[in-house]
Amino acid sequence: MAYSVDLRKKVTNYIGEGHTIQEAHEVFKVGTTTIKEWKKLLNEQGTLEKRPLKRGHKKVCPVKLKAYIDENPDSYLRETAEVFGCTEQAIFYALKRLKITRKKNA
């Protein structure tokens, strides 16, 4: 469960008043690593709001895969995997996400 922005402000203000992270940990019952992350977040972003999640396909870009399959409809999974520099299983699951069925045996 995420901590509220109000609590984050209270903790960082408490530290700003000259108290240590350990003292803030004992008073507010928040982990020291969490407090350090909040300080880092405040210095980098200027706010204590949560960072937006960055999600995406790490190995295979769906747009590029779709284009490749359109150009090479008869390619085997292993051939496609070589082109994208990943495993056959990664290609299989990427195709599954795109709802493209493939029935090819090597």
C-alpha positions in Angstrom: 0.0 0.0 0.0 1.3 3.4 -0.9 1.9 6.1 1.6 -0.2 9.3 1.3 1.4 12.5 0.0 0.6 14.2 3.3 2.7 11.7 5.2 5.5 12.0 2.7 5.5 15.8 3.2 5.4 15.5 7.0 8.4 13.1 7.0 10.5 15.2 4.6 9.6 18.4 6.5 10.6 16.7 9.8 14.0 15.8 8.2 14.3 19.4 6.9 14.0 20.7 10.4 17.3 19.0 11.2 16.2 15.6 12.4 18.0 12.4 11.1 16.5 9.8 8.9 16.7 7.3 11.8 14.7 9.7 14.0 12.1 10.1 11.3 11.9 6.3 11.0 11.2 6.0 14.8 8.6 8.8 14.9 6.6 8.0 11.7 7.3 4.2 11.5 8.4 4.4 7.9 11.4 2.4 6.6 14.7 4.3 6.2 15.0 3.2 2.6 11.6 4.6 1.8 12.5 7.9 3.4 15.7 8.0 1.3 13.6 7.4 -1.8 11.3 10.2 -0.9 14.2 12.6 -0.4 15.6 11.5 -3.8 12.2 12.0 -5.4 11.8 15.4 -3.9 15.3 16.5 -5.2 14.8 15.1 -8.7 11.1 16.0 -9.4 10.4 18.7 -6.9 7.3 16.9 -5.8 6.4 13.9 -3.7 3.9 12.4 -6.1 4.4 8.9 -7.2 6.4 8.4 -10.4 4.4 7.2 -13.4 5.0 3.6 -14.3 6.9 3.0 -17.5 5.6 -0.1 -19.1 6.1 -1.6 -22.5 7.3 -4.6 -24.4 10.9 -5.0 -23.5 12.1 -7.5 -26.1 9.8 -7.3 -29.1 8.2 -4.2 -30.4 4.6 -5.2 -31.4 4.5 -2.8 -34.3 7.8 -4.0 -35.8 6.8 -7.6 -35.3 3.4 -7.1 -37.1 5.2 -5.4 -40.0 7.8 -8.3 -40.2 5.1 -10.9 -40.2 3.1 -9.1 -42.9 6.3 -9.1 -45.0 7.4 -12.6 -44.1 4.2 -14.6 -43.4 6.0 -18.0 -43.9 8.9 -17.4 -41.5 9.5 -19.8 -38.7 9.6 -18.7 -35.1 13.3 -19.3 -34.9 13.9 -17.2 -38.0 11.8 -14.4 -36.5 13.6 -14.7 -33.2 17.0 -14.4 -34.9 15.9 -11.1 -36.6 14.6 -9.7 -33.3 17.5 -11.0 -31.3 15.5 -12.9 -28.7 14.1 -16.4 -28.1 11.5 -18.3 -30.0 9.3 -18.3 -26.8 9.5 -14.5 -26.7 8.2 -14.3 -30.3 5.5 -16.9 -29.5 4.1 -14.8 -26.6 4.4 -11.6 -28.6 2.4 -13.1 -31.4 -0.1 -14.4 -28.9 -0.6 -10.9 -27.5 -1.2 -9.7 -31.1 -3.7 -12.6 -31.6 -1.7 -14.0 -34.5 -1.7 -17.8 -34.7 1.2 -19.6 -36.2 1.4 -23.4 -36.9 4.9 -24.0 -38.1 7.2 -26.9 -37.3 10.9 -26.8 -37.9 
